[in-house]
């Protein structure tokens, strides 16, 4: 697994872990985000916001590793 593979794994896992934190901030919807109704509750899942946050952390990790 090369450097690119490791960065992609960090990006995807980081997005999954950061998703609840990003949901708490209730950002404006971006293209690629999706929402659904669970009972009477509207739940928006900010996919792109989570990927951006995870990408920032992955770049920070790569920068600090050097």
Residue pairs with C-beta under 8 A, 6 or more apart in sequence:
1 9
7 58
7 62
10 54
10 57
10 58
10 61
11 51
11 54
11 55
11 58
12 54
13 54
14 53
14 54
14 55
14 57
14 58
15 47
15 50
15 51
15 53
15 54
16 50
17 54
18 50
18 53
18 54
18 57
19 45
19 46
19 50
21 53
22 46
22 49
22 50
22 53
23 43
23 44
23 45
23 46
26 44
27 46
27 49
29 35
29 44
29 46
30 46
30 48
30 49
31 48
32 47
32 48
33 44
33 45
33 46
33 47
33 48
33 49
34 44
34 45
34 47
35 42
35 43
35 44
35 45
36 42
36 43
36 45
37 43
